[in-house]
Amino acid sequence: MARRVDASTEVVLGGERSDTAVGRLGHPDKSPRVANRALHAGAAESSSFDTVSRYFDVAADRLGISDGLRSVVRTAEREVQVQVPIKFGDAGTHVFSGYRVQHNGARGPYKGGIRYHERINLDEVRALAALMSWKTAIVDVPFGGAKGGVNCPVRDLDEAELESITRGFVDKISHVLGPTRDIPAPDVNTNARVMAWLMDEYGKLHGDTPAVVTGKPVSLGGSVGREAATGRGVVYAYREAARSLGLHPDVTRVAVQGFGNVGSWAARLITQFGCRLVAVSNSSGAVHSDAGIDPDHLSRHLADGGRLLDYPDAAGAVGVEAIAPAELIAVDCEVLIPAALGGTIHSANAGCVRARIVIEGANNPTTPAADQILSDSGVLVVPDVLANAGGVIVSYFEWAQNLQHFSWDEREVNDRLGKRIRRAYRTVEERASARHVSLRVAAYELGIERIIEAGRLRGHRGYT
Ligand code: NAD
């Protein structure tokens, strides 16, 4: 069923909830004040920023960009690191580190998600901010790129603590945010609820401003279709890739790594389109079924507090068996959707991939070494900067609706999303085919060219 994978390289996150705040936090914050490395399995061969820089360099070399301009475009325009102190009752005060990196604003206000994860650091946020710059340019939305995060252990925090962290973080960075400056959105471990607190805190300081954040609850000015947008965009990208390979949904088996916002929506929508979901993993485990897994049934199991590990025993989960999480990558399938964290496809497991298409729902899931292995094996990789752009496209729609005090219906949002993903995919595909390069190289070339053109037209220092 699945090829063996070296389990020692698997990423293991989170863990059981600890009993006390002291037990869960233990020591004062030791976050570095400079970029640090080694976050995940792929980090052993390439840190997140090294990965993004490597992909950037390949495209920049091909475009013949001078060293000076390369430095300007590659590095972040602004990096903010702040302390976020939280009082934990008897356990005392703990200081978390919060980051906001504004990578490039040549094409418009900075745009990018906020991630809560105990191992987030400046290097990771820098990399994710740069990816956002390329992504917004590739799908041609009028934004630059940014990213933010707080290094807090979400699973060990209750709702009041999360709210306190969010408000504390916003208080420290609100001066660099704003609907014409920098517009956050949800990412790993943040959601519409967190965005509502963010909007509210920003509003207390600057007056009510719904357009300062996207991915809000619909009742507070969020857009219908935003929650599913990244997963839906992944499925639109699958349709384009399947078209070019002549792959029919009836014979398409799909494995999804990560069953959060992106993974669960991609799983639900791709099965609606006729494909069969044969494997799913999350941070608690992985399951497999040749006969197919019902993503709605699985979502209900998880929403009711069940763990993925226990899903094979759930009523109605017929033919589902547990597998080692590391084996998900190697499951026999046509489409693999990494939708968890960065660096999960690396040199030690890329050779085990059996899928014909890898659609990068996650940001930065494939290290450069793994990318080369996949390419040599003839696997079509739809890169993150294209495949998971559905979220930022609908965020753009949400922002535009907020600015006009107007709202569209879900059909209009989804149709517009589909048009934009198709257009971007075909533009990238044509370029890749004309220049005999991968979709990733073509996408990076396109994004970098558009950013440089915008910087030049504005007369930004360093571009001319
Ligand atoms: P999420 O927090 O909703 O879900 C993350 C999922 O990954 C969870 O199911 C978690 O259990 C799982 N996971 C964590 N570590 C894992 C591991 N080692 N193996 C398997 N599963 C693991 O986050 P999300 O919003 O769905 O984001 C997922 C990825 O997609 C991230 O890389 C994020 O940057 C990217 N992304 C998200 C959006 C968005 O709109 N939310 C947009 C673009 C890109």
Residues whose N, C-alpha, C, O or C-beta is under 5 A from the ligand:
A	BS01	NAD	V11 V12 L13 P186 D187 V188 N189 T230 Q257 G258 F259 G260 N261 V262 G263 S281 N282 S283 A339 A340 L341 G361 A362 N363 N388 G391
